[in-house]
């Protein structure tokens, strides 16, 4: 498996469903997520429909947005 940004950010230690939720929140394709997480794209699509995974995706998106807003406020984006 090729190295991804997940390797350097420490996300490889997360459980597969949570890693998938992070990647889904980032808008990555299910087939790619399956490859990174070690399951099929079909499994990722099934996980995406589970209420607890959908909640994780919403939480991750909220944190990503909060981080982006903080970065803009700090002058980190030009």
N, C-alpha and C positions, 0 to 999 in steps of 0.2 A: 504494500500500500504506500502511496506517495505521501510525503509530509505535507501537512496543511497548516494554516494559521492556527488551527486548534491545538496543534502540538506545542507551539511556542506560548500559547496563552493559558496552558494548564487545563484546558477543557477536556483533555483526553481522560482525566480522572473522573469525569462525570459519568453517571449511568447512561446507557445508550439512549433511552427515551428522552432524557434531559438534553443530551447532546443534539438529538434530532430536533427537539423543541427550539433550541438556540438557532440551529441552521434554518428551520422553518420560519422562525421570526425574522431571519435575515433575508428570506425570500429565495433560498437556494432550492434547486429542483429536487424532487423526492428521490430520483435515481442516484443523483450525486450524494445525497445525504445517506442513502442506504449503503453506498460504497464506503463512505467515511466511517459510518457507525458499525458496519459489518452485518447488515441485514438487507433484504430486498427492498426495492422501491415500493413494492406492494405493501410490505410490512409498515413502512413509514407512512403510507397513505392511511392504513388502518389505525395506526397510532394517532395520526392527526385528527381522527374523528372521535377519539376518546375524550370525555370531558376534562379529565385531569391534565391531559397533554395540551388541550386547547387553553386551559387556564395557565399552564406553564408558558405557552407561546405569548399569551397576553401580558404576563408578568415580564417576560424577556423584552418584548417590544416596548413596554413602558420604561424599563430601565435603560434600554438603548436610546429612547427619545430623551429621557432625563439627562443622560450623559452627553448627548449631542447638544442639547440646549445649554448645559453648563459649559461646554467647550466654546460655544458661540459667545456666550456671555463673558468668558474669560479671554476672548480675543483669539481663540485657537483656530478659527476658521476665517479665511479671508477670501 
